[in-house]
């Protein structure tokens, strides 16, 4: 596993390069020469924390104050027609 290091300025200038580097291993982002942040693939993060991937539905269910809200969207009706070209 390769560990890459980017200064805050380098990271800001080329986020894409940092993301590509994170595919190979952790990326340390420094602030004034000292490690300040780490960029990881989400799979690596879940492995480190022992957590599993969270679904969007689980995230939405965890929003405080949303209990008891009922949502029944109206049905969408579409009329399909042939295109006149």
KOLMARRO-417814 format. One record per atom (N, C-alpha, C): x, y, z; residue in one letter. Coordinates in steps of 0.001 Angstrom, whole numbers, plus 500000, padded with zeros to 6 digits. Example, Ala and Ser with C-alpha at 12.3 -4.5 7.8 and 13.67 -1.06 7.14 Angstrom:
<nodes>
513190494310507800A
512300495500507800A
513200496700507800A
512850497750507080S
513670498940507140S
512900500030507870S
</nodes>
This chain:
<nodes>
500855498821500000X
500000500000500000X
500899501240500000X
500619502131499098X
501393503357498962X
500689504495499689X
501450505258500452X
500907506438501123X
501430507668500389X
500510508501499897X
500876509736499200X
500655510912500140X
501423511969499926X
501268513183500734X
501098514377499799X
500096515192500107X
499825516426499359X
499750517576500349X
500305518706499976X
500092519899500788X
498662520375500551X
498165521201501419X
496810521743501242X
496695522456499899X
497736523162499529X
497726523895498266X
497681522933497083X
498504521872497115X
498501520887496032X
497141520199495934X
496571519865497085X
495269519209497111X
494202520104496488X
494204521371496859X
493226522312496321X
493396522484494812X
494628522503494376X
494918522708492963X
494504521519492105X
494623520281492643X
494332519099491831X
493694517999492683X
492438518186493012X
491703517203493808X
491634515868493077X
491505515906491768X
491416514683490976X
492643513804491152X
493830514414491188X
495060513646491374X
495067512990492753X
494586513690493758X
494532513130495105X
493549511962495166X
492436512091494473X
491461510990494431X
492039509776493728X
492770509994492638X
493410508871491938X
494461508223492834X
495208509017493567X
496225508480494474X
495573507687495605X
494399508124496067X
493696507431497150X
493230506049496722X
493107505817495424X
492736504487494939X
493860503490495193X
495094503983495372X
496248503120495609X
496595503006497082X
496114503919497898X
496405503911499326X
496025505241499938X
496214505382501238X
495829506629501918X
496596507841501390X
495933508972501431X
496555510236501042X
496536511138502267X
497710511597502666X
497799512544503776X
497836513949503203X
497028514817503765X
496982516219503337X
497568517036504468X
498619517770504155X
499316518514505199X
498863519964505247X
498986520526506415X
498718521944506637X
499944522507507341X
500661523369506663X
501912523939507168X
502928522854507516X
502969521848506642X
503973520796506787X
503619519661507727X
502486519754508399X
502089518708509345X
500835518009508836X
500764516678508948X
499561515962508519X
498327516500509234X
497290516825508451X
496068517389509020X
494836516565508673X
494856515922507506X
493707515148507042X
494193513896506343X
493301512916506248X
493592511702505491X
492440511458504532X
492769511114503298X
491782510800502285X
491876509308502005X
490740508616502149X
490698507168501961X
489584506783501014X
489723505617500385X
488587505053499656X
487531504709500701X
486285504817500343X
485212504576501298X
485253503150501822X
485664502204500978X
485765500815501423X
486803500678502534X
487930501393502396X
488968501359503425X
488465501983504722X
487701503072504600X
487139503717505786X
486215502765506537X
485318502097505794X
484392501164506438X
485144500016507089X
486222499559506458X
487012498473507034X
487694498938508322X
488232500145508330X
488892500672509525X
487929500859510688X
486737501343510388X
485774501638511456X
484945500435511842X
485009499373511031X
484205498189511330X
482743498373510992X
482440499442510268X
481053499706509887X
480816499214508476X
479562498999508163X
479198498630506806X
478666499857506093X
478604499757504780X
478109500871503981X
476697501234504400X
476441502529504544X
475138503017504977X
474302503337503742X
473066502862503741X
472192503146502609X
471590504544502743X
471147505076501629X
470509506392501630X
469254506370502498X
468508505279502431X
467296505171503235X
467622505210504724X
468683504513505128X
469082504527506541X
469505505927506971X
470209506645506103X
470599508015506426X
469376508908506594X
468408508756505697X
467198509579505775X
466387509239507020X
466335507959507378X
465610507556508579X
466255508101509844X
467560508372509782X
468279508847510960X
468141510356511181X
467499511068510267X
467329512518510419X
466380512783511579X
466824513537512582X
465954513805513733X
464740514641513343X
463620514352513966X
462400515121513748X
461572514625512585X
461973513559511955X
461238513073510802X
460218511997511134X
460112511654512404X
459174510610512799X
457733511070512588X
456919510185512118X
455507510476511988X
455125511252510742X
456077511594509914X
455757512311508682X
455358511285507636X
454176511465507100X
453722510554506064X
453805511259504732X
454231510521503739X
454396511093502414X
453786510133501403X
452765510586500746X
452102509794499717X
452113510617498422X
453120510421497586X
453171511204496357X
452045510803495413X
451548511776494678X
450499511470493708X
451113510685492553X
450284509883491922X
450760509068490807X
450995509951489592X
452041509634488887X
452402510369487701X
451772509695486501X
451057510459485707X
450463509876484503X
451120510542483299X
451618509701482406X
452283510194481210X
451532509740479977X
451498510609479016X
450907510245477724X
452046510218476708X
452275509051476139X
453346508906475162X
452793509122473762X
453503509916472993X
453102510189471616X
454295509951470698X
454019509624469457X
455088509484468476X
455660510862468159X
456960510890467946X
457606512155467589X
457419512441466111X
457135513682465799X
457036514111464396X
458391514674463971X
459097513907463158X
460423514360462721X
460405514819461298X
</nodes>
